[in-house]
Amino acid sequence: MKIHEIETPALILDKHALEKNFQEMDRLLDGSPMTLYPHYKSNKCPRIAQMQMQHGAGGITCAKLSEAEDLAEAGISTIVIANQVVQAEKLPRLAALAGRCDLTVCADDPENVLALEQAMAAASGQLRVLVEYEVGMRRCGVETPEEFLFLAQLIDAQPHLIFEGIQAYAGHLSHESDASRRKTELLDIEARIKALKAFVEQNGLPVRNVCGGSTGTAADKPLDTAYTQLQAGSYLFMDATYETLNLRFQQALFLLTTVISVKEDRVMLDGGVKSLAMDQAVPVFPALPDAEIIFSEEHTTLLARNTSLKLGDNMRCIPGHCCTTMNIHDKIYLVDGEDVVDVWAITSRGKAQ
Ligand SMILES: Cc1ncc(COP(=O)(O)O)c(C=O)c1O
């Protein structure tokens, strides 16, 4: 099959850029104490998670229980849910999943810890628990070392829970365009995490793992980082948001569209906001970089004259945000030059529970 035979709008993945991104991450982690635990939220595609494991990932990180269930179904044996699972209805599912793989979850609240223990006791299983620590993103996480220690000790006292370590994701710095500010603030967080780890260990609890990090911050981690698990996700794909940071990774993910109408002052494409997520940067059309863009549900209008584009032509678009764009597609076409070499199902797309 050739690229121009793909029914559009459709996601395509450039095989060579993907391979380069795998290699760049290997290079970045060479000599580092961190092991890659790539975040599944970016691809939601079991085939890609399997490739990452074959490439040396220690396990796969995800955000949701339903994603973790999909990963286990695909044979991924080590899974970290970098998030809280609180709803009572979900806890028996979480406990059942812990019986099928090596599962870790986060907690930031004593009530949740006791509910996790109850669910694990009912299933006669064991669950690893990371205490989430707030490092500036203002999402989940306890805010002081004392609160952290209290929760870690509570977890350690539960017969069916294992205190695993620290989850500390500095998401507010992932897209920080000022490289020196990004580095300085990350070093500050690194110092806080080292102090926290020492404090917890002085109080008798070993911290086995420190988890976090992203595509945007991976290269800024010091060689003696306290982090052991790097949770970068977008590095394989990249997107218009990450492109602005001039990172070492290449653009590999594109939305392929078709020109469906050409007028004197504009060109219309067959994909709009139902094919392209709009939660971060505006998608980029490299063939017409200066055109003003109007998005609607199923159309994109590029305001440009004398373009030489004609009906039926394909046009590539760099999504503004790869993770949320993957989440609205059922499949992705792996392409090598003009050839389609594989088609992968994005089975976890829409899995938000
Ligand atoms: C917990 C966690 N870790 C890591 C990431 C980093 O992902 P990326 O490399 O795609 O920026 C995210 C992104 O949302 C996240 O929520």
The ligand as a Gaussian input file, in Angstrom:
#p B3LYP/6-31G(d) Opt

LIG

0 1
 C        3.098000      11.559000      35.226000
 C        3.682000      11.976000      33.933000
 N        4.937000      11.597000      33.634000
 C        5.515000      11.966000      32.481000
 C        4.839000      12.746000      31.555000
 C        5.650000      13.216000      30.379000
 O        5.235000      13.040000      29.172000
 P        5.905000      13.710000      27.872000
 O        7.245000      13.126000      27.729000
 O        4.948000      13.237000      26.843000
 O        5.902000      15.181000      28.038000
 C        3.526000      13.144000      31.819000
 C        2.783000      13.979000      30.868000
 O        1.651000      14.351000      31.019000
 C        2.936000      12.752000      33.036000
 O        1.684000      13.116000      33.355000

